[in-house]
């Protein structure tokens, strides 16, 4: 059941943000193979890998889904955040690898399509994620995780760097 909720969450949230929205923003036909494509594919692949690995950590280690605490009304459909923060795997390198993966997916598509609107969207998405993390998620996790979460924040950077 938890795995099904993780898949539903992925289709609804990152699926919309990282696949549907960029396809609406892109203009024109897919571009022929060139330097931008050769850069875009690895960026896109890295983003998918980051997202899948991070979501797997939530599922395996946290026994939860990436659903934020403020989506509790949808928990029957998308699950709930883990009872304890996940500090293992990629979360030992960055506190937000899932968000980083989504931004890389969108950036990779912008490069592949040579689409300024999609690249602008990727930058706006990162700014939005940063604001949500700083002003919503981290205060919640500090309250929930106490000194352990504070120590984690001091030892692990917020973003991949």
N, C-alpha and C positions, 0 to 999 in steps of 0.2 A: 504494500500500500504506500509506504514512504517513497519508494522508487517511482511509482506512478505519479505521486504528487510532485516529485522533483522534475519529472518530464513535463507535466502540465505547467509548472512554474516556468520552466525553460522556454516552452512554446509561447506562453503568454507574455512574459516580461522581456527577457533578453531576445526572444524570437522577434517580437515586435520592434524593440529598440534597435537591434543590430541587423535585422534582415528586412523587415517590411518598410520601416521608415526610410532607410537609405535608398531602397528601390524606388520609393515615391519621389525622392529628391533628385535622383540621377536624371540626367538628360541625355537623349540620344541613344545610339546603339552601343553595344559592347565594343571596346576598342581593340584593334589588332595587337598582337604581341609586340612589345617594345620594352624599353628600359623601365617604364612605369609599371608594366605588368610584372616584370622580373623582381621589382621591389614590392609590389602590392601582394603577390601571392605569399611570400614568406611572412609578411606582416599579418595577413589574414589568417594564415595557418597558426602562427604563434598565438594570436588572439583566441582561436578556437581551442587550442591546447590549454591555454591558461584557464579559460572558462570551464572546460570539461574537467580538468584536474581539480580546480577549486570547488566546483559543485560536487565532485566525488568525495572530496574531503568533508564537506558538510554532511553528506549522506552517510559515509562510513564512520567518521570520527565524532561528529556532532549529533548524529541521529536526528537530523532536521533538514530543512530545505533553506535556500537562501532568502526566503520570504522575510521581509523586514517586520519588526514588531508592530508596526502601524498597519499591517495588512491582516490583522487577526480575524477580521470579519470574513475573510476568504480562506481561513485555515482548513476548512473541510475540503477545499479544492486544491490549494497549493501548499498546504502544510504550514509548519511553524518554524521559527528560528530555533537553532539548537539550544538546549537548556544551558550549556556552558559555551563560552567562545571557543572557536577552533584555533589552535596555535600550531598545528603540525603541518607538514607538507609545505606547500607554497606560502602558507600563512606564517611560516617561520622566516620568510624572506621579505614579505610585504603584507601589511595588514589588509590590503584590498586588491588581491590579485584578480578577483572576479570582475570588478569594475574595470581594471586595467585590460583584461581580456576583451571585454565588450568594446572598449574604446579602440583597441587594436583591430578588432574585426571591422568596425566601421571605417577606420583609417585605411585599412587594406583595400576595402571596396572603393573608397574614394580615389586611391592611387590606381587601382585597376581600371576604373571608369574615367580617370582623369577628370573627376567631377569636383569642382570648387564647392558647390553646395553641400556635397557629402563630406568633404574635408572640413568645412565650416561647422557642419553639424557635429562632427567628431570632436572638434575643439569645444563647442558649446556643451556637448554631452559630458566631457571631462570636467568642465567648470561646474556643471550641475551636480555631478557625482561628488566632486570635492566639497561643495556646499552641503550636500546631504550628509556626507560622512562627518564633516567638522561640526555642523550645527544640530544634527539629528541623531545619527548612529553612535558616534563616539560618546556624547553625553549619556545616552541610554546604556551603553556598554560599561562606562565608568561607574554608573550607579549600580548596575547589575553585577559587575565583576570586581569592583573594589580595588584593593591594592594589587591583586594579581594582574588585573587588566592594566593598571598604571605601569607596572614593571614591564609588561609586554610592550606597551607603547614606547617606553624608553629604549627598549632593545631592538625593536623591529620598526623599520620606516613605514610610513603611511602608504607610499607608492613605490613601485619598482624604480630603482634609480641607478 
